[in-house]
Amino acid sequence: MIYNQNKAICRKCGYEKELEDDKSIVIVSKGNREDVPVIEGENLKTLPTTNAICPECGNREAYWWLRQLRAADESEVRFFRCTKCGKTWREYD
């Protein structure tokens, strides 16, 4: 989605959603690259889920995402967040 003032617009289908407050978006910028919006908070529910056991509460479902934290020739880091208690943990290969 691209963000224009108080709206989020899908580039593919044209769907528009008005943003209620500025707290739901964090803009991250590095060097000469374009701004990259990161959606946080309640929008976490848009992430995919998988079967993973939470080390905190034992719940068997978690949201997951990947991040490249180390060198480009090394594998990505898998992050998980429990759908019940919100605990976040990571797994390396």
VMD Tcl script that builds the backbone (N, CA, C; Angstrom):
set m [mol new atoms 279]
animate dup $m
set s [atomselect $m all]
$s set {name element resname resid chain x y z} {
  {N N MET 1 A 0.839 -1.173 0.000}
  {CA C MET 1 A 0.000 0.000 0.000}
  {C C MET 1 A 0.886 1.238 0.000}
  {N N ILE 2 A 0.410 2.236 -0.659}
  {CA C ILE 2 A 1.087 3.518 -0.622}
  {C C ILE 2 A 0.257 4.463 0.253}
  {N N TYR 3 A 0.957 5.339 0.929}
  {CA C TYR 3 A 0.297 6.240 1.860}
  {C C TYR 3 A 0.324 7.647 1.300}
  {N N ASN 4 A -0.858 8.255 1.240}
  {CA C ASN 4 A -1.001 9.613 0.738}
  {C C ASN 4 A -1.816 10.393 1.752}
  {N N GLN 5 A -1.168 11.275 2.479}
  {CA C GLN 5 A -1.775 12.080 3.529}
  {C C GLN 5 A -2.493 11.186 4.529}
  {N N ASN 6 A -3.822 11.167 4.555}
  {CA C ASN 6 A -4.542 10.368 5.554}
  {C C ASN 6 A -5.182 9.129 4.947}
  {N N LYS 7 A -4.647 8.635 3.814}
  {CA C LYS 7 A -5.208 7.449 3.162}
  {C C LYS 7 A -4.115 6.438 2.853}
  {N N ALA 8 A -4.478 5.160 2.915}
  {CA C ALA 8 A -3.629 4.066 2.447}
  {C C ALA 8 A -4.296 3.543 1.183}
  {N N ILE 9 A -3.533 3.464 0.089}
  {CA C ILE 9 A -4.098 3.085 -1.211}
  {C C ILE 9 A -3.366 1.868 -1.750}
  {N N CYS 10 A -4.115 0.839 -2.146}
  {CA C CYS 10 A -3.539 -0.363 -2.745}
  {C C CYS 10 A -3.159 -0.061 -4.194}
  {N N ARG 11 A -1.895 -0.339 -4.551}
  {CA C ARG 11 A -1.445 -0.075 -5.915}
  {C C ARG 11 A -2.059 -1.044 -6.914}
  {N N LYS 12 A -2.421 -2.220 -6.450}
  {CA C LYS 12 A -2.925 -3.242 -7.364}
  {C C LYS 12 A -4.407 -3.059 -7.686}
  {N N CYS 13 A -5.249 -2.925 -6.664}
  {CA C CYS 13 A -6.697 -2.881 -6.910}
  {C C CYS 13 A -7.309 -1.491 -6.741}
  {N N GLY 14 A -6.557 -0.537 -6.169}
  {CA C GLY 14 A -7.077 0.810 -5.996}
  {C C GLY 14 A -7.882 1.033 -4.728}
  {N N TYR 15 A -8.023 -0.004 -3.874}
  {CA C TYR 15 A -8.768 0.137 -2.621}
  {C C TYR 15 A -8.153 1.246 -1.773}
  {N N GLU 16 A -8.990 2.068 -1.168}
  {CA C GLU 16 A -8.537 3.158 -0.312}
  {C C GLU 16 A -9.090 2.997 1.092}
  {N N LYS 17 A -8.258 3.276 2.090}
  {CA C LYS 17 A -8.694 3.228 3.484}
  {C C LYS 17 A -8.179 4.481 4.170}
  {N N GLU 18 A -9.086 5.193 4.827}
  {CA C GLU 18 A -8.675 6.383 5.567}
  {C C GLU 18 A -8.025 5.952 6.871}
  {N N LEU 19 A -6.937 6.609 7.221}
  {CA C LEU 19 A -6.219 6.310 8.453}
  {C C LEU 19 A -6.804 7.148 9.573}
  {N N GLU 20 A -6.993 6.496 10.717}
  {CA C GLU 20 A -7.633 7.182 11.832}
  {C C GLU 20 A -6.664 8.037 12.632}
  {N N ASP 21 A -5.411 7.583 12.762}
  {CA C ASP 21 A -4.420 8.372 13.483}
  {C C ASP 21 A -3.036 8.059 12.940}
  {N N ASP 22 A -2.070 8.883 13.302}
  {CA C ASP 22 A -0.702 8.712 12.803}
  {C C ASP 22 A 0.066 7.639 13.573}
  {N N LYS 23 A -0.507 7.080 14.634}
  {CA C LYS 23 A 0.195 6.098 15.443}
  {C C LYS 23 A 0.237 4.722 14.791}
  {N N SER 24 A -0.566 4.482 13.761}
  {CA C SER 24 A -0.605 3.168 13.134}
  {C C SER 24 A 0.459 2.993 12.061}
  {N N ILE 25 A 1.203 4.045 11.728}
  {CA C ILE 25 A 2.213 3.964 10.667}
  {C C ILE 25 A 3.542 4.501 11.184}
  {N N VAL 26 A 4.597 3.777 10.873}
  {CA C VAL 26 A 5.942 4.245 11.153}
  {C C VAL 26 A 6.659 4.304 9.817}
  {N N ILE 27 A 7.225 5.430 9.453}
  {CA C ILE 27 A 7.942 5.576 8.191}
  {C C ILE 27 A 9.432 5.390 8.472}
  {N N VAL 28 A 10.048 4.446 7.762}
  {CA C VAL 28 A 11.465 4.164 7.928}
  {C C VAL 28 A 12.180 4.587 6.659}
  {N N SER 29 A 13.255 5.317 6.785}
  {CA C SER 29 A 13.970 5.811 5.616}
  {C C SER 29 A 15.462 5.584 5.793}
  {N N LYS 30 A 16.140 5.126 4.727}
  {CA C LYS 30 A 17.587 4.941 4.758}
  {C C LYS 30 A 18.171 5.514 3.480}
  {N N GLY 31 A 19.117 6.411 3.627}
  {CA C GLY 31 A 19.826 6.953 2.473}
  {C C GLY 31 A 18.908 7.532 1.424}
  {N N ASN 32 A 19.149 7.173 0.175}
  {CA C ASN 32 A 18.382 7.702 -0.941}
  {C C ASN 32 A 17.185 6.837 -1.304}
  {N N ARG 33 A 16.903 5.825 -0.558}
  {CA C ARG 33 A 15.786 4.939 -0.847}
  {C C ARG 33 A 14.458 5.632 -0.555}
  {N N GLU 34 A 13.386 5.073 -1.133}
  {CA C GLU 34 A 12.039 5.594 -0.846}
  {C C GLU 34 A 11.662 5.274 0.593}
  {N N ASP 35 A 10.708 6.006 1.130}
  {CA C ASP 35 A 10.181 5.699 2.453}
  {C C ASP 35 A 9.468 4.368 2.422}
  {N N VAL 36 A 9.690 3.558 3.459}
  {CA C VAL 36 A 9.061 2.248 3.553}
  {C C VAL 36 A 8.111 2.263 4.736}
  {N N PRO 37 A 6.804 2.153 4.508}
  {CA C PRO 37 A 5.873 2.153 5.634}
  {C C PRO 37 A 5.874 0.809 6.351}
  {N N VAL 38 A 5.830 0.854 7.662}
  {CA C VAL 38 A 5.752 -0.351 8.478}
  {C C VAL 38 A 4.479 -0.252 9.291}
  {N N ILE 39 A 3.595 -1.212 9.147}
  {CA C ILE 39 A 2.319 -1.177 9.854}
  {C C ILE 39 A 2.455 -1.960 11.146}
  {N N GLU 40 A 2.049 -1.357 12.251}
  {CA C GLU 40 A 2.160 -1.993 13.554}
  {C C GLU 40 A 0.826 -1.925 14.282}
  {N N GLY 41 A 0.804 -2.477 15.491}
  {CA C GLY 41 A -0.389 -2.395 16.327}
  {C C GLY 41 A -1.446 -3.394 15.920}
  {N N GLU 42 A -2.679 -2.942 15.758}
  {CA C GLU 42 A -3.798 -3.808 15.426}
  {C C GLU 42 A -3.641 -4.482 14.066}
  {N N ASN 43 A -2.850 -3.893 13.174}
  {CA C ASN 43 A -2.658 -4.457 11.847}
  {C C ASN 43 A -1.805 -5.718 11.871}
  {N N LEU 44 A -1.308 -6.119 13.023}
  {CA C LEU 44 A -0.546 -7.348 13.170}
  {C C LEU 44 A -1.385 -8.542 12.735}
  {N N LYS 45 A -2.688 -8.447 12.856}
  {CA C LYS 45 A -3.573 -9.556 12.505}
  {C C LYS 45 A -3.576 -9.845 11.012}
  {N N THR 46 A -2.945 -9.014 10.219}
  {CA C THR 46 A -2.858 -9.275 8.784}
  {C C THR 46 A -1.700 -10.205 8.444}
  {N N LEU 47 A -0.825 -10.504 9.410}
  {CA C LEU 47 A 0.297 -11.402 9.170}
  {C C LEU 47 A -0.177 -12.846 9.070}
  {N N PRO 48 A 0.570 -13.703 8.361}
  {CA C PRO 48 A 0.207 -15.115 8.297}
  {C C PRO 48 A 0.446 -15.796 9.645}
  {N N THR 49 A -0.252 -16.891 9.882}
  {CA C THR 49 A -0.069 -17.656 11.118}
  {C C THR 49 A 0.461 -19.037 10.796}
  {N N THR 50 A 1.041 -19.669 11.818}
  {CA C THR 50 A 1.570 -21.008 11.677}
  {C C THR 50 A 1.433 -21.738 13.004}
  {N N ASN 51 A 1.654 -23.045 12.964}
  {CA C ASN 51 A 1.656 -23.840 14.191}
  {C C ASN 51 A 3.025 -23.735 14.831}
  {N N ALA 52 A 3.104 -23.054 15.958}
  {CA C ALA 52 A 4.341 -22.903 16.716}
  {C C ALA 52 A 3.958 -22.809 18.185}
  {N N ILE 53 A 4.712 -23.477 19.038}
  {CA C ILE 53 A 4.396 -23.491 20.469}
  {C C ILE 53 A 5.070 -22.305 21.149}
  {N N CYS 54 A 4.260 -21.478 21.796}
  {CA C CYS 54 A 4.759 -20.303 22.506}
  {C C CYS 54 A 5.532 -20.747 23.751}
  {N N PRO 55 A 6.778 -20.278 23.922}
  {CA C PRO 55 A 7.550 -20.653 25.106}
  {C C PRO 55 A 7.014 -20.034 26.398}
  {N N GLU 56 A 6.176 -19.021 26.283}
  {CA C GLU 56 A 5.638 -18.329 27.458}
  {C C GLU 56 A 4.348 -18.984 27.978}
  {N N CYS 57 A 3.356 -19.164 27.090}
  {CA C CYS 57 A 2.033 -19.629 27.542}
  {C C CYS 57 A 1.631 -20.997 26.985}
  {N N GLY 58 A 2.403 -21.545 26.025}
  {CA C GLY 58 A 2.083 -22.861 25.475}
  {C C GLY 58 A 1.055 -22.843 24.349}
  {N N ASN 59 A 0.574 -21.662 23.969}
  {CA C ASN 59 A -0.359 -21.554 22.851}
  {C C ASN 59 A 0.287 -22.142 21.596}
  {N N ARG 60 A -0.506 -22.731 20.714}
  {CA C ARG 60 A 0.047 -23.428 19.550}
  {C C ARG 60 A -0.122 -22.678 18.234}
  {N N GLU 61 A -0.405 -21.384 18.279}
  {CA C GLU 61 A -0.533 -20.607 17.051}
  {C C GLU 61 A 0.229 -19.293 17.209}
  {N N ALA 62 A 0.940 -18.899 16.143}
  {CA C ALA 62 A 1.727 -17.670 16.197}
  {C C ALA 62 A 1.740 -17.003 14.833}
  {N N TYR 63 A 1.832 -15.662 14.841}
  {CA C TYR 63 A 2.083 -14.913 13.616}
  {C C TYR 63 A 3.557 -15.106 13.287}
  {N N TRP 64 A 3.939 -15.008 12.024}
  {CA C TRP 64 A 5.354 -15.135 11.669}
  {C C TRP 64 A 5.731 -14.179 10.554}
  {N N TRP 65 A 7.017 -13.820 10.494}
  {CA C TRP 65 A 7.574 -13.004 9.425}
  {C C TRP 65 A 9.069 -13.272 9.365}
  {N N LEU 66 A 9.701 -12.879 8.268}
  {CA C LEU 66 A 11.132 -13.090 8.050}
  {C C LEU 66 A 11.844 -11.744 7.964}
  {N N ARG 67 A 13.075 -11.693 8.460}
  {CA C ARG 67 A 13.918 -10.495 8.337}
  {C C ARG 67 A 15.347 -10.941 8.028}
  {N N GLN 68 A 16.002 -10.207 7.165}
  {CA C GLN 68 A 17.404 -10.454 6.859}
  {C C GLN 68 A 18.226 -9.599 7.811}
  {N N LEU 69 A 18.768 -10.191 8.872}
  {CA C LEU 69 A 19.497 -9.435 9.880}
  {C C LEU 69 A 21.004 -9.570 9.735}
  {N N ARG 70 A 21.441 -10.683 9.196}
  {CA C ARG 70 A 22.876 -10.936 9.059}
  {C C ARG 70 A 23.316 -10.674 7.631}
  {N N ALA 71 A 24.481 -11.146 7.274}
  {CA C ALA 71 A 25.014 -10.936 5.923}
  {C C ALA 71 A 24.083 -11.531 4.873}
  {N N ALA 72 A 24.139 -10.997 3.670}
  {CA C ALA 72 A 23.234 -11.426 2.597}
  {C C ALA 72 A 23.416 -12.886 2.222}
  {N N ASP 73 A 24.595 -13.464 2.470}
  {CA C ASP 73 A 24.809 -14.865 2.115}
  {C C ASP 73 A 24.362 -15.827 3.218}
  {N N GLU 74 A 23.821 -15.306 4.313}
  {CA C GLU 74 A 23.297 -16.148 5.385}
  {C C GLU 74 A 21.773 -16.135 5.348}
  {N N SER 75 A 21.179 -17.145 5.960}
  {CA C SER 75 A 19.716 -17.277 5.914}
  {C C SER 75 A 19.017 -16.194 6.738}
  {N N GLU 76 A 17.742 -16.004 6.433}
  {CA C GLU 76 A 16.924 -15.021 7.145}
  {C C GLU 76 A 16.590 -15.529 8.543}
  {N N VAL 77 A 16.163 -14.621 9.393}
  {CA C VAL 77 A 15.740 -14.966 10.751}
  {C C VAL 77 A 14.212 -15.013 10.756}
  {N N ARG 78 A 13.650 -16.091 11.319}
  {CA C ARG 78 A 12.198 -16.230 11.435}
  {C C ARG 78 A 11.757 -15.664 12.782}
  {N N PHE 79 A 10.801 -14.744 12.743}
  {CA C PHE 79 A 10.227 -14.187 13.961}
  {C C PHE 79 A 8.827 -14.744 14.146}
  {N N PHE 80 A 8.453 -14.971 15.394}
  {CA C PHE 80 A 7.122 -15.454 15.740}
  {C C PHE 80 A 6.557 -14.571 16.838}
  {N N ARG 81 A 5.252 -14.343 16.815}
  {CA C ARG 81 A 4.561 -13.637 17.895}
  {C C ARG 81 A 3.314 -14.424 18.234}
  {N N CYS 82 A 3.171 -14.798 19.500}
  {CA C CYS 82 A 2.042 -15.596 19.975}
  {C C CYS 82 A 0.726 -14.852 19.737}
  {N N THR 83 A -0.262 -15.567 19.218}
  {CA C THR 83 A -1.573 -14.961 18.965}
  {C C THR 83 A -2.353 -14.749 20.256}
  {N N LYS 84 A -1.913 -15.402 21.336}
  {CA C LYS 84 A -2.639 -15.298 22.603}
  {C C LYS 84 A -2.008 -14.268 23.557}
  {N N CYS 85 A -0.722 -14.448 23.883}
  {CA C CYS 85 A -0.095 -13.575 24.891}
  {C C CYS 85 A 0.777 -12.471 24.290}
  {N N GLY 86 A 1.117 -12.552 23.003}
  {CA C GLY 86 A 1.897 -11.511 22.355}
  {C C GLY 86 A 3.402 -11.641 22.497}
  {N N LYS 87 A 3.893 -12.713 23.116}
  {CA C LYS 87 A 5.343 -12.932 23.257}
  {C C LYS 87 A 5.957 -13.082 21.867}
  {N N THR 88 A 7.100 -12.430 21.646}
  {CA C THR 88 A 7.814 -12.521 20.379}
  {C C THR 88 A 9.128 -13.265 20.599}
  {N N TRP 89 A 9.421 -14.197 19.697}
  {CA C TRP 89 A 10.699 -14.913 19.750}
  {C C TRP 89 A 11.193 -15.136 18.333}
  {N N ARG 90 A 12.443 -15.588 18.196}
  {CA C ARG 90 A 13.027 -15.788 16.878}
  {C C ARG 90 A 13.690 -17.155 16.779}
  {N N GLU 91 A 13.860 -17.618 15.540}
  {CA C GLU 91 A 14.553 -18.878 15.268}
  {C C GLU 91 A 15.561 -18.636 14.157}
  {N N TYR 92 A 16.746 -19.230 14.334}
  {CA C TYR 92 A 17.799 -19.135 13.325}
  {C C TYR 92 A 17.983 -20.501 12.686}
  {N N ASP 93 A 18.514 -20.519 11.454}
  {CA C ASP 93 A 18.879 -21.793 10.822}
  {C C ASP 93 A 20.284 -22.159 11.202}
}
mol reanalyze $m
mol bondsrecalc $m
mol representation Tube
mol addrep $m
